[in-house]
Every structure is written in structure tokens, then in C-alpha cells.
Amino acid sequence: MNQQVKVKVIKLSGIVNTTNSQELRQNITNLLESGAKTVLVDCQDVTFMDSSALGALVLAFKTLRAADTNLVLCSINEQVRILFELTGMDKVFEIFPTQDDFNEVLLSKN
């Protein structure tokens, strides 16, 4: 039987900023303990993201990478995409257009 890749999905919504970025980082880091090999951050319902939220994602990315776990994003809107491009983070994070696109790539790797 094929061992299924463990993927955990975090769905963000609304405004992701200084107020909730620490909680976001904590939530992502907590998933390490669940044995996830990939954490997918679904940004479909995010209306706005600021630099502190981006910083939290970068810290979480580094923490997960150190534990040999991937952090990928999907469904980012125009504002978030511009934030990532301006900071060069679009080159660091793997970003999928939708969760379905991510699932297709995941399935093709197995």
C-alpha cells in the first residue's frame, strides 16, 4: 500500500496582519507535531495581507524547512501577489493558482 503524503491545509480569511500573524505562525508550526510533510496555506478568502503576516509566513517556512516539511501557498489574490513580488518572496514560496492545482501536482508526484 502506498504511503500517502501527509498534507495539512490552513485556510486563511479576511485581513491577515500584525494582530493575527503570531497566531498564524503558531498554527503552522503546531502542524509539525502532527507529522505533516507539506503544509498548504490556502489564501482564497484573504482580503488583505500586510508585511508582518508575510514575515510570519517566512518564519514558519524556515521552521518547517528545518524539519524537512514544505510550506506552499495557493489561491492568493492580487494584493497578496504584489506583496510577494515586491519582496521577492514569490521566488521563495511555491504558489499554486488553486488548491485543485496543488492537488494535481501532488498526485502526479505519487
Secondary structure, DSSP 8 states (H G I E B T S, - for coil): ------EEEEEEEEEESHHHHHHHHHHHHHGGGGT-SEEEEEEEEEEEE-HHHHHHHHHHHHHHHHTT-EEEEE---HHHHHHHHHHTTTTTSEEESSHHHHHHHHHHH-
